[in-house]
């Protein structure tokens, strides 16, 4: 699905090619990156540094295989809060960030307040995380769980191919 042209209007074709190449392989050397995007090494390195400084690139990390680590049980938890004033939201946000099993947390506009992506070894571990950690977060009134049966698509790097 192509991205609207104006979304990255301050990036030219070389910047977008750099982002796409790095999203696919963050371990590319500057020399390899320059060759892939059609620039010489120095201009490529300058663009690379600018993209980092401007916040387009937030960092680099290894992409781990959750199944190999026996962490392939995914549950999505809808969380409804009893209080949605700013201080309550901040309190919840600060506390949820401390739970390592919470892979993602999104504030939602809809029938519940937050959607959490929880990754654990199995349903038993998930049940303990829900009962002992999620349900005890500040201002949690109720939760509802949806268990993923299969992951069909995951990851931001797949998006990068539509940059160019």
Helices and strands as residue ranges (DSSP letters): G 5-8, H 13-24, H 30-37, H 41-53, E 73-81, H 86-96, E 102-107, E 114-120, H 123-129, I 130-134, E 140-147, G 156-162
